[in-house]
Amino acid sequence: MKLTSRKQAALNDVCTLIKIEYIPDEIGNDAPLETRNNVFCGIFSISGAEHYKAAQAGLRADLGVVISEFDDNGAESAEVRQKRYTIYRRYVRGDGYTELYLREAQGNG
């Protein structure tokens, strides 16, 4: 399994984008509804500059993925290689792809 580069996307892995929406239940309370979409992605390692930018914002950058911009559903988290991550930044490129920058979600061991 070769890591893709940020500039040349090879969508040879599968990631799960996880979006949580809140809908009213039968008594009017907001109940979470989790939507999971499996999409093809390319996984890339985080550059030193991105590690630095994330650290300035108080975050820890762990991983990056490239997906087709058509697959980007505004998800707040993603599952990659059976680990759950929080999406802390997305970058819409001009070539039809979106880069998602991930940090390991709380509770992963």
N, C-alpha and C positions, 0 to 999 in steps of 0.2 A: 504494500500500500504506500504509494509515493505521495508525499505532500505536494500540493500544488503551490505555485507562487502566486502572490497577489495579482501580478500583472497578467499572467497567463492562466486562466481558469480551466482546470480539468475537473469536471464535475463527476468524479469517479467514486464518491462515497455517498452515503445516505444519512441525512440528518432529520430529526423530527422537530418541527417548529411548534411551540406550545403557546397558545393564546388563551387567556382567561378572560371571560366576559361575565358580567353579573346580570342575572335576570331575576325578576320577581318570582318568588314561589307562591304557593296557593294562599298564604296568609300575608303576602306583601313584603316579606323580607327579601333582600338581595341574596341570591344563592349563586355560588360560582359555577360556571360551566366551562370545562376545559376542552378546547378543540386542539387536536393533534394532527398535523399534516406532515407526512413523510415527503421529503424533497431530495433531489440530487444536489450535492454540494461538493466543493473542493475545500480541503482543510489546509490551512497554512499556519506557520509559526509566527508569533508576534515579534515585530522588530524591536530593537532597543529603544527607538524613538517613541513607539507606541507604549512600551512599558513605562517610559518616563512620563508621557502625557497622562497615562492612567494613574500613575502614582501621585502626580500633582493634584488629581481630582479625588485622591483618597481611595483609589480602586487598585485591584490587582488584575492585570491582563493575563489571561491564561491561554487563549486560543482564538483563532480567526477562521471564519468560513466564508466562502463565496457561494452565492446562490443566484439563480436567475431572478431578475427584478420582478418577473411575473409570479414567482413563488412567494415573494415577501408579503406576508399577511399582517404585518405589524405585531408579530409575536413578541412577548416579553422575555421568553426563555426558549432554550433549545436543548435537545438531547443529542449528544454526539458520542459515539462509541460507548453507549450505556452509562454515560455520566450526564447529569443535568447541569446546565449553565444558564446564567442570567445574561441577556443581551444588554450591554451597557452603551453600545454605540453602533450605529449603522451608517454606512457610507454608500450612497447611490452613485455608481460610476456612470460614465457616459456611454459605455459599451454594452448595456443591457444586463449588467450584473450588479449585485449589491453585496458589499462586504459587511459581515456582522462580526463585531468584536465581543468576545465572551469572557466572563469570569465565572469560576466555579460557584455554583449556588450553595447557599448555606445548608448544612445538613449532609452534604456529600462527604464520605469518608475515605 
